[in-house]
Structure formats: C-alpha cells, structure tokens
C-alpha cells in the first residue's frame, strides 16, 4: 500500500469539495456541503489549501486533512479543520499516517500550538488523535433554544456595565484569547458583534454573536459564543441583550467549554437542547 500526499491547492476547488463530501460519507453528523458553502467555509475559517493535504492510496484519492493557521500573541497556531477518509479506505491504518504527516507539516511551518475538535462519541477519532500526541483540553457544548432565558423581568435591571460593539472589539479585553476555540474567535466572526460586560472597572465577560438571516432578509437566529468569569445574571444579560435588541429568534450557544458548567442549568431551564458535544484537544 503506497500512501502519498498532495497539497489541496494543486486540485481544482470542485475536486476538493467532492473529496470532502466523499470522505465524510456516513459520518456521525452530516458534513457534506454544496460547493458554494464549502468555498465559504474555507474563506470564513481561514483554511489554507496550500497547507492542507489530499491523501492518495496507490494513486487513488482516499481522504483529506484541512488546516487553518493564525498568529496570536507571538505564537503560530494551527487548527485541524477536518480530517476524513473515504469509507472504502477506513480501518486500514491510513488515518494515523495522515495525522503523522500533518504534524510533520506543522513542524515544518513552525506551528507552536495545534487544536482540533472531535465529536464526543467518535471514539475511534479521539483514540487516533491521542495516539499521535493530542491531549484533551475540555469538552465543548452546542445547545439551541427558541425560548428566552427565564426570570428576566421587564425592568431589566442589573449591576453590570455593558458595551455593545463589533466582534473585533473583544480583542481589547484582557482575557480574550484567539488561541482558544477556533470557530469562536473574532477572525472567524468578521461579520459578528459583541457584548462586553464590566463589573465596575473590571472586564467580567463577553459574548460574541452572529445573526443569521433568511434569503428575504428576515432575522432567523442568533449564534452566541460566550466567555464569562461567572454565570447566573451575567449569562442572562449576555443572552438577553442581543435578543432584546433584535427580537427573540432561535438562539444557538455554540462551542461552549464545559468548564462553564454552571451555565448549563440556566440553558436547560429555557428548554435548550443538546445539538452536539465535542472533545477539544491540543498538542
């Protein structure tokens, strides 16, 4: 079995998209994308096709790895934005060869921190990543609700100072870290907005959010990314402000570290449903 690699940038974008869809066939969650959405994902997540890999087995396309790169606070960061193998090539040890070649690529490029996420019940993938040196940092939660968080009375009184702005403004907060969850960073939310929360003069938390719209321009939802130093009323404030400003559409809390476990009862109390659980790993 001869395993070789080519940069995805050497393939026509239509072939890259097709290889993505074929490699994620029968995946545990739907991952196939039409060409326009695939191109949008590459752009939005900063995926670098010249440093992403197509894997070939005896000359036949067998799988791919997509990588994104950023720099923050003097460090070069990498994100594995998708690793998959066509069904016919699974169970042959190809995944480990792919991951080893990808980590070699990271070393060649001077990467200092590499992140990835895996579906929590995909035990095979988690074992694979751990076998090449990744360690679990946390679990990520994605929840969704169509109901407002309860116990917010009409007076809307709270002791916090709140600043609304664009997502990029969160970079000024002392505990903002672009090296955390990739898709919750301001680089991935160029069209996003922010709620910064202050307790006196101290920054206490923030929420980044992105509004989604129908083709007719109607607001259909708010995707919320939270970073709070405490929960309770602060969670309510960060959630309710965008909803009160723009209405109360369906809201998704995406990529929430489980370290904020005190937030969960508040979400469940408004009938939030688990959409996805992921393992967040780093090497």
Phi, psi and omega in degrees: 000116182258115182253124179229168183225150173224145172297140180297336179295343179278351180258148171301144185301328177297323178290323178297314179299317179295320179296321175303308184295319180292323182288332179265012176299137180063024177288162186291336173230150181300127181231352181294142182226139170294162188303317183295321179288327177296315179298319178298320179296317178304315182289313185295323183267003179064037180283134185257102183296330181291341178240027171245157194238135164262133181257135179238138175243115184052041175085356181256134178302128186237339183179185181203160170228130178249134185236144171239153183223141176215164172239137179210129176055040177080005180248144173267122184251146175233148177228127173279103185269018176150118175234126183205155182229139177302146183307323183292343184251003181283155178076018182243010181082008183289325182302319181292321177298318178299313182293322178295319178294324181292319178293328174296320177298316178302318180296318179298328183269000178076029180291135180253343177211129181238129181240154169202164174235149176226145175301133190301328181268004177273076186296326179298312181296319181297317178297321179299311182296320179295327182292339180254006171118359177283146176235143180291129177264318186192177169249144180249142182241139171238118181239158181217143178212154173249010182242149177288155173295133185287174174067025171257103183282170186294334180291335174055042182272140175201166187265002185269154169263136188235137176235123176266142180192196176273158183303322184300335182290342178295339180298341180280347181286143188294337182250014173290138182220106179295342183275010178271229185290121190304309187284352177260008179273159183294334179295328178275352184238053183301328179260015184274172181230171186221153168236112177259133186243129182238137174253096191070235178265357185265132173294127186247341181174173175204159172231130169260139180215155178228130179272142176246149187228154173283166176302337180273359178093007179277140178293126182247341182184168175230125176260122192245131176241120188251145168219100185239146175271347172205163185254222179066232185301325180297320176298317180298317180297312184294329178283312189287329183301308177298322182292321179290326181288322188245004186104190183236069179282178173301138183235136176244128172265110190252144174053051179269118177300139181290349176300338175267046187298336180293345178284336191299313179303326179294318178292317182294331180293340177254030174064029174295144180245145174294127174261318184199145172237134183232155171261128180257121186232159184212150170215000000 
